[in-house]
Amino acid sequence: MTFEELNAQIQNLRNLPNVDNFILGYSTLGQPIHGFHLGNYDGKQIIIEGGIHAREYPASLVVVGITEYLSTQTLNGGIYVIPLVNPDGARLVLDGLDFVPCQKLKDYLLHINDGSLDFSQWKANAMAVDLNVNFSALWGEGSQNVFCPAPGNFIGYYPDSEREVRQMIEFTYAVNPSLTLSFHTKGEVIFYGFETLTPEEIKRDEEIANLISSINGYIPTKTVASVGGYSDWVSEYLKVPAFTIEIGPSSAPTPVPLEYLPDAIEKNKTVPKELLNYINITSQKSR
């Protein structure tokens, strides 16, 4: 797959019925970060994001497939979809360095990648910062954090340093969602329960993770020693349920081959709608 093919599938969502499209912002190298909305703008809202790790672009395609399904459904609320948070990184993985406009930046990225033109294992953005450890949620305290520029796990020089991260933060504050879903690869697990949450909030999230598991069959797993991610930030700052769903079996190679995606889409396509229904029911009970 090329980046052009990936981007075409994302942009084709604009042609679906009942889907509004917008530009969330622009990446470090000026590529648009596409966003979509389904359902109503009144009522509870969910945010779905994918592709924050470059080599996990197959998760973006799963988000596309889920969005295609949701466009045929009547929703009790609204769903915002950001299929590809890290377009620069995904383009590095799929196309290599040719699109990078500056020779000095090309040389820098090549150096960070140990001189290899093969960027297939790259997780970071175009500044060699891993966006999913750059959020200001116990930033720099993760067990796998890296403190120098690297293909993956580099936290950045300070929290929220990256343009893509800041735009996701601003967007999320503006939406004020009741729940967020982040799609990654791999392992077929559902991560929940960031460590800054209260025991009551963790129990709440565990119950929802079990609901998700009843739909997609993935294993609910309490988050441990993983910080600085989007779901972590949502948990800490918005205090609403936030989940990271890992599609594809742990035995699959990286990037996850596209042959695994139809199964992942089928297992997860009803999850957002069911969560919207759950949120609406529980909010009515709490009144």
CORFEN-V6023 format. One record per pair of residues at least 12 apart in sequence whose C-alpha atoms are under 10 Angstrom apart, sorted by sequence separation. I is the first residue (numbers start at 1). J is the second residue. D is the distance in Angstrom with one decimal. If there is no record, write none. Layout:
# CORFEN-V6023
i=<I;I>
j=<J;J>
d=<D;D>
This chain:
# CORFEN-V6023
i=<22;23;24;36;50;51;67;88;97;133;192;193;208;209;230;231;232;248;21;22;23;35;50;67;97;133;142;192;193;207;209;230;231;247;248;21;22;35;49;50;67;96;140;141;191;192;206;230;247;20;21;22;48;66;112;113;130;140;191;192;205;206;229;248;249;20;21;67;112;130;139;140;190;192;193;206;247;248;19;20;21;64;92;109;129;139;140;192;205;247;19;20;48;63;64;108;109;129;140;191;246;247;18;19;20;48;63;64;108;109;129;130;133;134;139;140;190;14;18;19;63;64;97;106;108;128;129;130;132;133;134;135;139;189;190;202;223;247;13;14;17;18;62;63;96;97;105;128;129;130;131;132;133;134;135;138;139;223;247;13;14;18;60;61;95;96;97;105;127;128;129;130;131;132;133;134;136;137;190;11;13;14;60;61;95;96;127;128;129;130;131;132;133;134;135;136;137;190;220;221;245;10;11;59;60;93;94;95;96;127;128;129;130;131;134;135;136;189;10;11;59;60;92;93;94;95;124;125;126;128;129;130;131;134;135;136;188;220;10;57;58;92;93;94;100;124;125;128;129;130;133;134;135;179;190;219;7;57;92;93;123;124;125;128;129;133;134;135;189;190;191;195;218;219;56;57;91;92;93;122;123;124;128;129;131;134;188;189;190;191;192;193;194;195;218;38;57;90;91;92;93;122;123;124;127;131;136;188;189;190;191;192;193;194;195;216;218;37;52;54;56;57;60;89;90;92;93;121;122;123;124;131;134;135;188;189;190;191;192;193;194;195;205;218;36;39;45;46;47;48;49;50;51;52;53;54;55;89;92;93;120;121;123;124;131;134;135;187;188;189;190;191;192;193;194;195;212;216;218;38;39;44;45;46;47;48;49;50;51;52;53;54;57;58;90;92;119;129;130;131;133;134;187;188;189;190;191;192;194;195;209;38;43;44;45;46;47;48;49;50;51;52;53;54;56;57;89;90;92;129;131;132;135;136;189;190;191;194;202;208;209;212;37;38;39;40;42;43;44;45;46;47;48;49;50;51;52;53;54;55;56;57;89;90;91;92;131;135;201;208;209;38;39;40;42;43;44;45;46;47;48;49;50;51;52;54;55;89;90;91;127;130;191;194;197;205;206;208;209;38;39;40;41;42;49;50;51;53;54;55;57;88;89;90;112;113;114;126;196;204;205;209;38;39;40;41;52;53;54;55;56;57;86;88;89;112;113;114;125;194;195;204;205;206;39;40;41;51;52;54;55;86;87;88;89;112;113;125;193;194;197;201;205;38;39;40;41;51;54;55;86;87;88;89;111;112;125;192;193;194;196;197;201;202;38;39;54;85;86;89;109;191;192;194;195;196;201;37;38;39;89;108;109;194;195;196;198;37;38;89;109;193;194;197;36;37;38;192;196;197;36;37;86;197;35;36;37;86;194;35;36;85;34;35;36;182;194;216;19;34;35;182;193;194;216;19;33;34;35;181;182;192;193;194;216;218;10;33;34;35;180;181;192;193;216;217;218;6;9;10;13;16;17;19;33;34;180;191;192;216;217;6;9;12;13;16;18;19;32;33;179;191;192;215;216;7;10;11;18;19;32;33;34;190;191;192;215;216;3;6;7;10;13;17;18;32;33;180;190;191;213;215;216;6;9;10;13;16;17;18;31;32;33;179;180;189;190;191;213;215;216;9;12;16;18;31;32;179;189;190;212;215;10;30;31;137;138;177;188;189;190;214;6;13;24;27;28;29;30;137;138;172;176;187;188;189;212;213;21;23;26;27;28;29;137;179;185;186;187;188;189;212;215;19;20;21;22;25;26;27;28;31;178;179;180;181;182;183;184;185;186;187;188;189;211;212;19;24;26;27;28;169;173;177;178;179;180;181;182;183;184;185;186;187;188;189;26;27;89;168;172;176;178;179;180;181;182;183;184;185;186;187;188;212;177;178;179;180;181;182;183;184;185;186;187;211;212;55;56;165;169;173;176;177;178;179;180;181;182;183;184;185;186;187;211;54;55;56;165;169;173;177;185;186;187;54;55;56;57;172;186;54;55;56;185;186;208;211;53;54;55;160;169;186;53;54;55;159;185;186;29;53;54;185;186;208;29;52;53;54;185;208;10;11;29;51;52;53;54;155;10;29;52;155;10;155;7;54;188;7;53;54;87;6;52;53;86;52;53;85;86;7;52;85;145;6;143;144;145;85;142;143;144;145;7;85;142;143;144;145;3;6;7;141;142;143;3;6;141;142;82;140;141;142;3;4;138;139;140;141;2;3;6;138;139;140;2;3;5;137;138;139;3;4;137;138;139;181;2;3;4;136;137;138;181;2;3;80;135;136;137;180;1;2;3;133;134;135;136;137;139;179;1;2;132;133;134;135;136;137;138;139;80;132;133;134;135;137;138;180;29;132;133;134;135;136;137;179;28;29;54;55;80;131;132;133;135;136;137;178;179;27;28;29;54;79;130;131;132;135;137;138;178;27;28;53;78;83;130;131;132;133;134;135;137;53;79;80;81;82;83;132;133;136;137;179;79;132;136;178;178;52;52;49;63;63;62;63;61;62;59;60;47;59;60;47;58;59;60;46;57;58;59;56;57;58;59;47;56;57;58;46;47;55;56;45;46;47;52;53;55;56;33;44;45;46;47;48;49;50;51;52;53;44;45;46;47;48;49;50;51;52;53;44;45;46;47;48;49;50;51;121;122;28;29;33;41;43;44;45;46;47;48;49;50;51;120;121;27;28;33;43;44;45;46;47;48;49;50;120;27;28;26;27;25;26;27;25;24;27;25;26;25;24;25;24;24;25;24;93;52;52;49;49;62;59;59;59;58;59;56;58;56;79;48;50;78;79;47;48;49;50;78;46;48;58;59;62;65;69;77;58;59;61;65;69;73;75;76;79;56;57;58;62;66;67;75;76;78;55;56;57;58;59;62;65;66;70;74;75;76;77;55;56;58;61;62;65;66;69;70;73;76;77;54;55;57;61;62;63;64;65;66;68;69;70;75;76;58;59;62;63;66;67;70;75;76;77;58;61;62;65;66;70;76;77;61;62;65;66;76;59;63;64;66;67;59;62;63;66;62;48;47;46;46;46;46;45;44;43;44;46;45;44;44;43;44;1>
j=<34;35;36;48;62;63;79;100;109;145;204;205;220;221;242;243;244;260;34;35;36;48;63;80;110;146;155;205;206;220;222;243;244;260;261;35;36;49;63;64;81;110;154;155;205;206;220;244;261;35;36;37;63;81;127;128;145;155;206;207;220;221;244;263;264;36;37;83;128;146;155;156;206;208;209;222;263;264;36;37;38;81;109;126;146;156;157;209;222;264;37;38;66;81;82;126;127;147;158;209;264;265;37;38;39;67;82;83;127;128;148;149;152;153;158;159;209;34;38;39;83;84;117;126;128;148;149;150;152;153;154;155;159;209;210;222;243;267;34;35;38;39;83;84;117;118;126;149;150;151;152;153;154;155;156;159;160;244;268;35;36;40;82;83;117;118;119;127;149;150;151;152;153;154;155;156;158;159;212;34;36;37;83;84;118;119;150;151;152;153;154;155;156;157;158;159;160;213;243;244;268;34;35;83;84;117;118;119;120;151;152;153;154;155;158;159;160;213;35;36;84;85;117;118;119;120;149;150;151;153;154;155;156;159;160;161;213;245;36;83;84;118;119;120;126;150;151;154;155;156;159;160;161;205;216;245;34;84;119;120;150;151;152;155;156;160;161;162;216;217;218;222;245;246;84;85;119;120;121;150;151;152;156;157;159;162;216;217;218;219;220;221;222;223;246;67;86;119;120;121;122;151;152;153;156;160;165;217;218;219;220;221;222;223;224;245;247;67;82;84;86;87;90;119;120;122;123;151;152;153;154;161;164;165;218;219;220;221;222;223;224;225;235;248;67;70;76;77;78;79;80;81;82;83;84;85;86;120;123;124;151;152;154;155;162;165;166;218;219;220;221;222;223;224;225;226;243;247;249;70;71;76;77;78;79;80;81;82;83;84;85;86;89;90;122;124;151;161;162;163;165;166;219;220;221;222;223;224;226;227;241;71;76;77;78;79;80;81;82;83;84;85;86;87;89;90;122;123;125;162;164;165;168;169;222;223;224;227;235;241;242;245;71;72;73;74;76;77;78;79;80;81;82;83;84;85;86;87;88;89;90;91;123;124;125;126;165;169;235;242;243;73;74;75;77;78;79;80;81;82;83;84;85;86;87;89;90;124;125;126;162;165;226;229;232;240;241;243;244;74;75;76;77;78;85;86;87;89;90;91;93;124;125;126;148;149;150;162;232;240;241;245;75;76;77;78;89;90;91;92;93;94;123;125;126;149;150;151;162;231;232;241;242;243;77;78;79;89;90;92;93;124;125;126;127;150;151;163;231;232;235;239;243;77;78;79;80;90;93;94;125;126;127;128;150;151;164;231;232;233;235;236;240;241;78;79;94;125;126;129;149;231;232;234;235;236;241;78;79;80;130;149;150;235;236;237;239;79;80;131;151;235;236;239;79;80;81;235;239;240;80;81;130;241;80;81;82;131;239;81;82;131;81;82;83;229;241;263;67;82;83;230;241;242;264;68;82;83;84;230;231;241;242;243;265;267;60;83;84;85;230;231;242;243;266;267;268;57;60;61;64;67;68;70;84;85;231;242;243;267;268;58;61;64;65;68;70;71;84;85;231;243;244;267;268;60;63;64;71;72;85;86;87;243;244;245;268;269;57;60;61;64;67;71;72;86;87;234;244;245;267;269;270;61;64;65;68;71;72;73;86;87;88;234;235;244;245;246;268;270;271;65;68;72;74;87;88;235;245;246;268;271;67;87;88;194;195;234;245;246;247;271;64;71;82;85;86;87;88;195;196;230;234;245;246;247;270;271;80;82;85;86;87;88;196;238;244;245;246;247;248;271;274;79;80;81;82;85;86;87;88;91;238;239;240;241;242;243;244;245;246;247;248;249;271;272;80;85;87;88;89;230;234;238;239;240;241;242;243;244;245;246;247;248;249;250;88;89;151;230;234;238;240;241;242;243;244;245;246;247;248;249;250;274;240;241;242;243;244;245;246;247;248;249;250;274;275;119;120;229;233;237;240;241;242;243;244;245;246;247;248;249;250;251;275;119;120;121;230;234;238;242;250;251;252;120;121;122;123;238;252;121;122;123;252;253;275;278;121;122;123;228;237;254;122;123;124;228;254;255;99;123;124;255;256;278;100;123;124;125;256;279;82;83;101;123;124;125;126;227;83;102;125;228;84;229;83;130;264;84;130;131;164;84;130;131;164;131;132;164;165;87;132;165;225;87;224;225;226;167;224;225;226;227;90;168;225;226;227;228;87;90;91;225;226;227;88;91;226;227;168;226;227;228;90;91;225;226;227;228;90;91;94;226;227;228;91;92;94;226;227;228;93;94;227;228;229;271;93;94;95;227;228;229;272;94;95;172;227;228;229;272;94;95;96;226;227;228;229;230;232;272;95;96;226;227;228;229;230;231;232;233;175;227;228;229;230;232;233;275;125;228;229;230;231;232;233;275;125;126;151;152;177;228;229;230;232;233;234;275;276;125;126;127;152;177;228;229;230;233;235;236;276;126;127;152;177;182;229;230;231;232;233;234;236;153;179;180;181;182;183;232;233;236;237;279;180;233;237;279;280;164;165;168;182;183;183;184;183;184;182;183;171;183;184;172;183;184;185;172;183;184;185;183;184;185;186;175;184;185;186;175;176;184;185;175;176;177;182;183;185;186;164;175;176;177;178;179;180;181;182;183;184;176;177;178;179;180;181;182;183;184;185;177;178;179;180;181;182;183;184;254;255;162;163;167;175;177;178;179;180;181;182;183;184;185;254;255;162;163;168;178;179;180;181;182;183;184;185;255;163;164;163;164;163;164;165;164;164;167;166;167;167;167;168;168;170;171;171;255;229;230;230;231;247;245;246;247;247;248;246;248;247;272;242;244;272;273;242;243;244;245;273;242;244;254;255;258;261;265;273;255;256;258;262;266;270;272;273;276;254;255;256;260;264;265;273;274;276;254;255;256;257;258;261;264;265;269;273;274;275;276;255;256;258;261;262;265;266;269;270;273;276;277;255;256;258;262;263;264;265;266;267;269;270;271;276;277;260;261;264;265;268;269;272;277;278;279;261;264;265;268;269;273;279;280;265;266;269;270;280;264;268;269;271;272;265;268;269;272;269;272;272;272;273;275;276;276;276;276;277;279;279;279;280;280;283;258>
d=<6.2;5.6;9.1;9.8;8.4;9.0;9.2;8.8;8.3;7.5;9.9;6.1;9.4;8.3;8.6;6.0;9.3;6.3;7.4;5.1;8.4;9.9;6.6;9.6;8.2;9.4;9.4;6.2;7.1;9.5;9.4;9.4;6.6;8.6;7.5;5.7;6.1;9.3;7.5;9.4;7.5;9.9;9.1;9.7;9.6;6.7;7.5;8.9;8.2;8.4;4.3;8.3;7.7;9.7;9.8;9.2;9.5;6.4;9.3;9.9;10.0;8.6;9.5;8.6;9.7;5.5;6.4;9.1;7.5;9.3;7.4;8.9;9.8;8.9;9.3;8.0;9.3;6.7;6.5;5.1;9.2;8.7;9.6;7.6;9.6;9.5;9.7;6.8;9.5;6.1;5.7;6.6;9.9;7.8;9.2;9.8;7.7;9.7;8.9;7.8;9.5;8.9;8.4;5.1;9.2;9.5;8.2;6.5;8.8;7.2;8.8;8.8;9.4;9.0;8.3;8.3;6.5;9.8;6.2;7.8;5.7;9.6;7.5;9.4;9.1;8.9;6.3;8.1;9.5;6.6;8.0;8.4;6.3;9.7;8.8;8.8;9.6;9.4;9.9;9.5;9.3;7.1;8.6;8.9;6.7;9.3;8.4;5.3;7.0;7.7;9.1;8.0;7.2;5.0;9.5;9.3;9.1;9.4;9.0;9.6;7.7;9.7;8.5;7.5;10.0;7.0;8.5;8.4;7.8;5.5;7.7;5.5;8.4;9.4;5.2;6.1;8.6;8.4;7.9;7.6;7.8;9.9;4.9;8.9;9.4;6.3;9.2;5.9;7.1;5.2;8.5;8.2;8.1;8.8;9.2;5.0;9.6;7.5;9.7;9.8;9.3;7.7;9.4;8.1;5.7;9.8;9.3;8.5;8.5;9.6;7.4;7.3;5.3;7.5;7.6;5.6;6.0;8.5;9.2;9.6;8.7;8.9;9.6;7.6;7.7;9.3;9.1;10.0;9.7;9.1;5.2;6.0;8.4;5.4;5.1;9.4;9.8;9.2;9.7;8.9;9.9;8.9;4.8;7.0;8.6;7.6;8.6;7.1;6.1;7.4;8.6;5.5;8.3;10.0;9.7;9.5;9.3;7.4;6.1;4.6;8.8;5.6;9.0;9.3;5.4;9.2;7.0;8.9;9.6;9.6;9.9;9.1;8.3;9.7;9.7;9.7;9.4;7.8;7.1;8.6;5.7;5.3;8.2;8.8;10.0;7.4;8.8;8.7;6.3;8.5;7.3;8.5;7.8;7.4;8.4;8.2;8.8;9.4;10.0;9.8;6.3;4.8;4.8;7.5;8.9;8.6;9.6;8.1;4.8;5.8;6.1;6.4;5.7;5.9;7.5;9.9;8.6;9.2;9.7;8.9;9.8;8.9;9.9;9.0;9.0;7.6;8.5;7.4;6.3;7.7;7.8;9.2;9.9;6.7;5.0;4.5;4.6;4.9;5.2;5.8;7.7;8.4;9.9;9.9;8.8;8.8;9.2;8.3;8.8;7.3;8.4;8.5;8.6;8.8;9.0;9.0;9.9;9.9;9.6;9.9;10.0;8.4;9.6;9.7;7.2;7.2;8.4;8.5;6.6;5.8;5.7;5.7;5.6;8.7;9.1;9.1;9.6;9.9;9.8;7.5;8.2;7.8;5.9;6.5;5.9;6.2;5.9;6.5;6.3;6.5;8.2;6.3;9.1;9.8;8.3;9.5;8.4;9.0;9.2;9.4;9.7;9.6;8.9;9.2;6.5;8.2;5.6;9.4;8.3;8.8;9.3;6.6;7.6;5.0;4.7;4.8;4.7;4.8;4.6;4.9;4.4;4.8;6.6;7.5;9.7;6.2;7.1;8.3;8.7;7.7;7.5;8.3;9.7;9.9;9.9;9.1;9.1;8.0;9.8;8.1;9.5;9.4;9.5;9.8;8.5;9.4;9.2;4.9;6.4;5.5;6.1;5.9;6.2;5.5;5.4;5.5;4.9;9.4;7.8;7.6;7.9;9.4;6.8;8.9;9.6;8.0;6.4;8.6;9.2;9.6;7.6;9.2;6.9;7.3;6.3;7.1;8.6;7.3;8.5;7.7;7.6;7.1;6.4;5.9;8.3;4.5;6.3;5.9;8.2;9.4;8.4;10.0;10.0;10.0;9.7;8.7;9.3;9.1;9.8;9.2;5.3;7.4;6.8;7.3;7.1;8.6;7.8;7.3;4.3;9.4;8.8;8.8;4.5;9.5;9.6;9.8;9.5;9.9;8.8;9.5;5.7;9.7;7.9;7.3;5.1;5.7;8.5;7.7;7.8;8.9;9.4;9.1;9.2;5.9;5.9;6.8;7.3;9.4;8.7;8.1;8.6;7.8;7.7;9.9;5.9;4.7;8.6;9.0;8.8;7.7;6.1;8.1;8.0;5.7;9.1;5.8;6.3;10.0;9.4;5.8;7.0;8.0;8.3;8.6;4.4;8.1;9.7;7.6;6.5;8.5;6.3;9.1;9.3;8.8;9.6;6.7;8.8;8.4;8.5;8.9;7.8;6.9;8.3;8.7;5.6;6.4;9.1;9.7;8.9;9.8;9.3;9.1;9.0;9.4;9.0;6.2;8.0;7.0;5.2;9.0;9.5;9.9;9.0;6.4;8.7;9.8;9.5;5.6;6.6;9.9;8.7;7.9;7.5;7.5;8.2;4.5;8.2;9.3;9.5;9.6;5.7;6.2;9.7;9.9;7.1;5.1;9.1;7.9;10.0;5.6;6.7;9.0;8.6;4.7;8.6;9.7;9.5;9.9;8.9;6.3;7.2;7.8;8.1;8.6;8.3;9.3;7.5;7.2;8.7;9.5;6.9;8.0;8.0;9.4;9.5;9.0;8.2;8.4;7.2;9.4;9.2;7.6;6.7;8.1;8.4;7.5;9.7;8.3;9.6;7.8;7.4;9.2;9.3;9.3;6.6;8.2;7.2;8.7;5.2;4.6;9.2;9.1;7.7;9.1;9.5;7.3;9.2;6.5;9.6;6.2;9.7;5.7;6.9;6.9;5.6;9.8;9.1;9.5;5.9;9.8;9.4;7.7;9.5;6.6;5.1;9.1;7.3;8.8;9.6;8.5;9.8;6.3;7.6;6.3;7.9;9.7;7.0;7.7;5.8;6.4;9.8;9.3;8.7;7.6;7.3;9.6;7.1;6.7;7.7;9.1;9.2;7.8;9.8;8.6;9.3;8.2;4.6;8.1;9.7;7.7;7.6;9.4;9.7;8.9;9.5;6.7;9.7;9.3;6.0;6.5;8.5;6.7;9.8;9.4;7.1;9.4;9.3;9.2;7.1;5.3;9.1;9.6;9.9;9.1;8.1;8.3;9.2;9.0;8.6;9.9;8.7;10.0;9.9;8.8;5.0;7.4;9.5;9.3;9.6;9.5;9.5;7.1;9.2;6.7;8.8;9.4;9.6;8.5;5.5;5.0;9.2;6.4;8.8;9.9;9.4;9.3;9.8;9.6;9.6;6.8;7.4;10.0;8.8;9.4;8.0;8.8;7.9;8.6;6.9;7.8;4.7;6.3;5.7;9.0;8.9;9.1;9.8;9.3;9.0;6.7;10.0;8.5;9.4;8.4;9.2;5.7;6.6;6.0;6.1;5.9;6.0;4.6;5.0;5.8;5.6;9.4;9.9;9.6;9.7;8.3;8.2;7.8;5.9;5.0;4.7;5.0;4.6;5.0;4.7;4.9;4.9;4.7;7.2;8.5;7.8;7.2;5.7;6.3;5.9;6.0;6.0;6.2;6.1;5.9;4.1;8.8;8.0;8.5;9.8;9.6;8.5;9.4;9.4;9.3;8.9;8.2;8.6;7.1;8.4;7.1;8.9;8.4;5.5;7.8;8.3;9.4;6.3;9.1;8.3;8.7;8.2;9.8;8.4;8.6;8.6;8.6;5.8;9.1;9.8;9.1;7.7;8.1;5.7;7.6;9.5;9.1;8.0;9.1;9.9;6.0;5.4;9.2;9.9;8.4;8.0;4.5;8.6;8.3;8.4;9.1;9.5;4.7;6.1;8.1;7.5;8.6;7.7;8.2;6.2;7.1;7.1;9.5;9.4;9.9;8.2;9.5;8.3;7.9;9.8;10.0;7.0;10.0;8.6;7.9;8.2;10.0;9.8;8.9;8.9;8.9;7.2;9.4;9.5;9.5;8.4;7.2;7.1;6.5;7.1;6.9;9.4;8.7;6.6;8.6;9.9;9.9;9.0;8.3;8.8;9.5;9.0;5.6;7.7;8.7;10.0;8.1;5.3;6.7;9.3;9.3;8.6;9.1;9.5;7.7;5.2;8.5;9.7;9.2;8.1;5.2;9.4;9.8;6.6;7.6;7.1;8.6;9.8;9.7;7.5;8.1;9.5;5.4;9.1;9.1;6.3;7.2;7.9;8.6;9.9;9.9;5.8;4.9;8.5;9.2;6.2;6.0;8.6;9.6;9.1;5.7;9.0;8.8;4.8;9.3;8.2;5.4;6.4;9.8;8.3;5.9;7.1;9.3;6.8;6.2;9.8;8.4;8.9;4.6;8.3;8.5;9.8;9.6;8.9;9.9;9.9;6.4;5.4;5.6;9.1;9.2;8.5;9.6;8.6;8.4;4.0;6.8;6.4;5.9;8.7;9.9;9.5;6.2;4.9;8.6;9.4;8.7;5.0;8.4;8.0;7.3;9.5;9.8;9.1;8.5;4.2;8.1;8.0;6.5;8.6;9.9;8.6;8.7;6.8;9.5;9.2;9.0;9.7;7.5;6.1;6.3;8.7;9.0;8.8;8.8;7.9;8.5;9.5;9.7;9.4;8.5;8.9;9.3;9.8;9.6;6.6;9.9;9.9;9.4;9.6;9.6;9.0;9.2;9.9;9.1;8.2;8.4;9.5;9.8;9.3;7.6;9.7;9.0;9.4;9.5;9.4;7.3;8.0;9.9;10.0;9.5;9.1;7.6;9.8;5.7;8.4;7.9;9.4;5.5;10.0;9.9;9.8;8.3;6.4;8.9;8.4;7.7;9.1;8.3;6.2;8.7;10.0;8.6;9.2;9.7;5.8;7.4;8.8;6.4;8.7;9.9;8.9;8.5;8.5;9.9;7.6;5.3;8.4;8.9;8.0;8.6;8.8;8.7;7.6;9.2;4.9;5.9;6.7;5.8;6.4;5.7;7.4;8.0;9.0;7.0;5.7;5.1;4.7;4.8;4.9;4.9;7.0;7.1;9.7;7.8;9.9;9.5;9.6;10.0;6.1;7.3;5.5;6.3;5.9;6.3;6.5;9.3;8.1;7.3;9.0;6.1;10.0;9.6;8.8;8.9;7.7;8.4;7.6;9.1;9.7;7.2;6.6;7.2;7.9;5.8;8.8;7.3;9.6;7.8;9.5;9.2;9.8;8.4;6.5;7.2;8.7;8.0;9.5;9.2;7.2;9.2;9.6;9.0;9.2;9.9;8.4;9.5;8.3;7.0;8.9;9.0;9.9;9.4;9.7;7.8;9.9;9.7;9.8;8.6;9.4;9.7;9.5;9.7;9.2;9.8;9.9;9.8;9.8;9.7;8.8;9.1;9.0;7.3;8.7;8.8;8.3;9.4;9.6;9.4;7.9;8.6;8.0;7.8;6.5;9.7;9.4;9.7;6.5;9.6;8.1;7.3;6.1;8.7;7.7;9.8;6.2;9.2;6.0;7.4;8.7;9.4;10.0;6.8;5.6;7.4;6.7;7.5;7.9;5.9;8.2;6.4;7.7;8.3;6.5;8.5;9.3;8.5;10.0;9.6;9.4;9.7;8.8;8.6;9.6;8.8;8.1;9.9;7.6;6.5;9.1;8.2;6.7;7.7;7.0;7.8;8.3;8.3;10.0;9.7;7.3;9.9;5.4;9.4;4.6;7.6;9.7;8.4;8.7;9.2;7.4;7.7;7.7;9.0;9.1;9.9;8.9;9.6;9.5;8.5;8.6;8.6;8.6;8.3;9.2;7.7;9.4;8.5;7.3;7.6;7.1;9.7;9.4;9.7;9.4;7.5;7.1;8.5;9.5;9.1>
